[in-house]
């Protein structure tokens, strides 16, 4: 059995959306970086906890965007401060 507690704190995520969003939408995603890849939008950055992740996914749903993937990732060494 894995240690469930390690998944409840802050983490970095990479979220892939089917649609292409320009930077005008960045304010919807707060401190998450937006980029595009093959006409898809990639959101990458820190998320405070599981509740914040669910809130981010609700925003994606409310914008009627197509969620392709959600991946927990290790932050870039530059981002670790």
C-alpha positions, 0 to 999 in steps of 0.5 A: 500500500502506498503512503496516501498522505504524500498525495494530499500536499502541494504538488506540480501538475501538467494538464492537457486540454484539447482546445487552444487557449491564448494568454488572455485566459491566463487569469483563469488559472492563477499561477499555472503556466500556459503553453500550446502544443499542436493546437492544444493547451498545456497548463503546468505548475504548482497546485496547493493540494487535492482540493485546489486541484479539484477546483482547477478541474471545475474551472476547466469544466465550467469553461467547457474545455476538453480534458485530455490528461492530468499528470502529477510531475516533479517540478523543474529544479529552477522552480524549486527556489 
